C-alpha cells in the first residue's frame, strides 16, 4: 500500500512539473489555430463578395 501511495505522489509531482510546459505549448498552439481560422474565414468572406 505504501508503495502505491509513493508512486501516486511521484506521478502527481511529475504532472505538476509537466502541466505548466504543456499549458504554455497549448496556449501557443491555440493562438496559432485561432489566427489561421480567422484568416481562412476572412478570406472566404472576401471571396463571397
N, C-alpha and C positions, 0 to 999 in steps of 0.2 A: 504493500500500500504506500509506504513512504517513497519508494522509488517512483511510483506513478505520479505522486504529487510533485516531486522534484522535476520530473520530465515535463509536467504541465507548466510548472513555473518557468522552466528553461524556455519552453515554447512561447509562453506569454512574453518573456523578456525579448526573445528573438523577434516576435511580432512588433513589439514596441520599438525595436530598432529599425525594422524594415518598413513599417507603415508610413512614417514621415517621408521616406525616399519615394515610395510608391505614390504617395499623395502629391508630391511635387511633380513627378512624372505625369500623373493622371491630369493634373491641372494644366500642364503644358500641352498634353495631347488634346484635351477637351477644348482649350483655346484654339488650337490649330484646326480642329474639326469644325468648330463653330464658324471660324473665319472662312474656311473653304466652302462651307454650306451657304454662308451669306453671299459669297462671290458667285456661287452657282445660281442662287435664287435671283440675284440682281441681274446676272447675265440672261437668264430665262425671261425676266420681265422686259429687259431691253429688246430681246428678240421678238417678244409678243407685240410690242409697239412697232 
